[in-house]
Amino acid sequence: MFRTGVLSALVASLLLGCTTTSEENHSTKAVESQLENRTTFARYVPERKDDFAWENDLVAFRAYGPAARSGAENSGVDCWLKRVNYPIVNKWYKAHFEKGQSYHEDHGEGLDNYHVGSSAGCGGTSLWINDQRESLETWVRWEMVEQSTAKTSFKLYYEREIQGKTYQEEKLITIELGDRMFNVKSTFFVDGQPAANLPVTVGVTTHDEKATTATNKAKGWLAAWEVMDGYGLGTAVAVDPAKIKSFKTILSNGVYDAGHALILLETDSKGQIEYRAGYGWEKANEIVTFAQWQQYLNNHAWAK
């Protein structure tokens, strides 16, 4: 599932057409500077209600931790919409706490204007019990696995008691350079045992029907497109097409954050599912229409 060679392709594309003449040395140095700035990154953010944030050169996200458990947030994934190729996570948090500069406003690098609340956000999972979503609340523990320029991996652990049973999810998240989507391998447990053939969902919020949605079962993806503050945002989740049981649209019916577009699937014999999730933002000037977002997904959403 995980795509390889992303960094090599990035280097090749940036250096394409460069020569070693003195006239173009400045351009070569500029390219090298860009490469130095591009990286993957993740960290626990205790100063902001136990957020856990991650990013690469194209996209950024966060998940909510223990300190947010008493609020509306649960296992949904937030999108931080960036339009620069250098890291912004630490910079935005620092500006927020030291200068009072809100990351909900665009100061030239992007912003977080993507509402999650109690929804799945962009790539949140849930159990599927009695034909409805049952999230496993906020994460309870985190673990860093690997961090480098090209790839960062970490684990988030979720747990919730539902109808007398203790459900757990161990979510291994990997983000690679140059990819608009992060990779997830989730393992579910019931009362401490791997939960084989467990009905689960992965999906995106529709912000209560504000978003337009599309699906492609052959390619394994589900997508949404919504105009926010004047710019289009495409979100998506993708799984192995053979694993899709069905697509499901849940209307909000007046309930805040209840609107969703979901992929329904079951865990395998080890209690596992694998999927990808991510976004493309018009203001970043690479994906500017829903059609372009769907084409990106056709080419990149699911690749063995």
ZIQUI-V978462 format. One record per residue. N is the residue number from 1. RES is the residue in three letters. OMEGA is omega in degrees with one decimal (* if undefined). Layout:
N,RES,OMEGA  N,RES,OMEGA
//
This chain:
1,MET,-173.7  2,PHE,-179.5  3,ARG,-179.5  4,THR,177.5  5,GLY,-177.6  6,VAL,-178.3  7,LEU,179.1  8,SER,179.0  9,ALA,179.0  10,LEU,178.6  11,VAL,-178.1  12,ALA,-178.0  13,SER,-179.8  14,LEU,-177.0  15,LEU,-176.6  16,LEU,176.8  17,GLY,179.7  18,CYS,175.5  19,THR,-179.1  20,THR,178.2  21,THR,-178.6  22,SER,-179.3  23,GLU,-175.1  24,GLU,178.8  25,ASN,-179.3  26,HIS,179.0  27,SER,179.1  28,THR,178.8  29,LYS,178.0  30,ALA,177.1  31,VAL,179.4  32,GLU,178.2  33,SER,177.5  34,GLN,-179.3  35,LEU,178.9  36,GLU,-178.5  37,ASN,-176.3  38,ARG,179.6  39,THR,168.5  40,THR,-175.2  41,PHE,172.9  42,ALA,174.3  43,ARG,170.7  44,TYR,-176.0  45,VAL,-176.6  46,PRO,-178.1  47,GLU,179.1  48,ARG,175.3  49,LYS,174.7  50,ASP,171.1  51,ASP,164.2  52,PHE,-173.1  53,ALA,177.0  54,TRP,-176.9  55,GLU,165.4  56,ASN,-177.4  57,ASP,-175.2  58,LEU,-170.2  59,VAL,177.0  60,ALA,-174.9  61,PHE,169.0  62,ARG,175.1  63,ALA,-171.6  64,TYR,-174.6  65,GLY,-171.9  66,PRO,-176.2  67,ALA,179.7  68,ALA,-171.9  69,ARG,-179.0  70,SER,179.7  71,GLY,-177.9  72,ALA,-173.4  73,GLU,172.6  74,ASN,-174.4  75,SER,178.3  76,GLY,-179.1  77,VAL,-179.1  78,ASP,174.7  79,CYS,167.8  80,TRP,-171.3  81,LEU,-178.0  82,LYS,177.4  83,ARG,172.8  84,VAL,-176.2  85,ASN,178.5  86,TYR,-176.1  87,PRO,-179.7  88,ILE,-173.9  89,VAL,-179.2  90,ASN,-177.7  91,LYS,-177.7  92,TRP,177.6  93,TYR,-179.1  94,LYS,179.3  95,ALA,179.4  96,HIS,-174.5  97,PHE,-176.5  98,GLU,-176.6  99,LYS,-176.4  100,GLY,-179.1  101,GLN,-175.0  102,SER,173.9  103,TYR,173.0  104,HIS,175.1  105,GLU,-178.4  106,ASP,178.5  107,HIS,176.4  108,GLY,-177.7  109,GLU,-175.7  110,GLY,-177.1  111,LEU,170.3  112,ASP,173.6  113,ASN,-177.1  114,TYR,-178.2  115,HIS,177.4  116,VAL,-178.0  117,GLY,-178.9  118,SER,-176.8  119,SER,175.5  120,ALA,-175.9  121,GLY,179.3  122,CYS,175.5  123,GLY,175.0  124,GLY,178.3  125,THR,173.8  126,SER,166.0  127,LEU,176.2  128,TRP,-174.0  129,ILE,179.8  130,ASN,176.5  131,ASP,174.1  132,GLN,178.1  133,ARG,171.1  134,GLU,-179.3  135,SER,178.8  136,LEU,175.8  137,GLU,-179.2  138,THR,178.9  139,TRP,-177.8  140,VAL,-178.2  141,ARG,177.4  142,TRP,-179.9  143,GLU,175.9  144,MET,-178.4  145,VAL,-175.7  146,GLU,175.1  147,GLN,178.5  148,SER,177.5  149,THR,-172.6  150,ALA,-173.1  151,LYS,173.6  152,THR,178.3  153,SER,177.5  154,PHE,179.5  155,LYS,170.4  156,LEU,-176.7  157,TYR,-178.7  158,TYR,180.0  159,GLU,177.0  160,ARG,174.8  161,GLU,179.5  162,ILE,177.4  163,GLN,175.2  164,GLY,178.3  165,LYS,178.2  166,THR,178.6  167,TYR,178.1  168,GLN,174.4  169,GLU,173.4  170,GLU,-171.8  171,LYS,174.7  172,LEU,-176.9  173,ILE,178.7  174,THR,175.3  175,ILE,-178.0  176,GLU,179.9  177,LEU,174.3  178,GLY,-177.3  179,ASP,178.8  180,ARG,-177.9  181,MET,173.5  182,PHE,-177.5  183,ASN,-179.3  184,VAL,166.5  185,LYS,-178.6  186,SER,174.4  187,THR,-178.7  188,PHE,179.3  189,PHE,171.6  190,VAL,-177.6  191,ASP,174.1  192,GLY,-178.7  193,GLN,177.0  194,PRO,-173.2  195,ALA,179.0  196,ALA,175.5  197,ASN,-179.9  198,LEU,176.9  199,PRO,-179.8  200,VAL,176.8  201,THR,166.3  202,VAL,-175.3  203,GLY,-179.4  204,VAL,173.0  205,THR,171.8  206,THR,-174.5  207,HIS,175.9  208,ASP,173.5  209,GLU,174.4  210,LYS,-177.2  211,ALA,169.0  212,THR,-176.8  213,THR,176.7  214,ALA,178.2  215,THR,173.7  216,ASN,-176.0  217,LYS,-179.2  218,ALA,179.6  219,LYS,173.7  220,GLY,-175.6  221,TRP,173.7  222,LEU,-174.0  223,ALA,174.4  224,ALA,177.3  225,TRP,-176.3  226,GLU,174.9  227,VAL,-179.5  228,MET,-179.2  229,ASP,173.9  230,GLY,-178.0  231,TYR,-179.7  232,GLY,175.7  233,LEU,174.5  234,GLY,173.9  235,THR,-177.5  236,ALA,166.8  237,VAL,-179.1  238,ALA,176.7  239,VAL,172.2  240,ASP,-177.6  241,PRO,-178.9  242,ALA,-176.9  243,LYS,-175.8  244,ILE,172.5  245,LYS,178.1  246,SER,169.5  247,PHE,-176.9  248,LYS,172.9  249,THR,177.9  250,ILE,177.5  251,LEU,-176.1  252,SER,-179.0  253,ASN,176.2  254,GLY,179.8  255,VAL,-175.5  256,TYR,177.8  257,ASP,-176.4  258,ALA,-177.1  259,GLY,-176.3  260,HIS,164.3  261,ALA,-169.1  262,LEU,163.4  263,ILE,176.1  264,LEU,178.9  265,LEU,178.5  266,GLU,174.8  267,THR,177.9  268,ASP,-176.4  269,SER,178.3  270,LYS,-178.4  271,GLY,-171.8  272,GLN,165.9  273,ILE,173.0  274,GLU,178.3  275,TYR,176.7  276,ARG,178.7  277,ALA,179.1  278,GLY,-176.4  279,TYR,170.2  280,GLY,-172.6  281,TRP,-176.7  282,GLU,-175.2  283,LYS,175.3  284,ALA,170.5  285,ASN,173.2  286,GLU,176.2  287,ILE,-170.4  288,VAL,177.9  289,THR,177.0  290,PHE,178.4  291,ALA,177.7  292,GLN,177.9  293,TRP,178.7  294,GLN,177.7  295,GLN,176.1  296,TYR,-179.5  297,LEU,177.0  298,ASN,-177.1  299,ASN,-168.8  300,HIS,-169.8  301,ALA,-178.1  302,TRP,-179.8  303,ALA,178.1  304,LYS,*
//
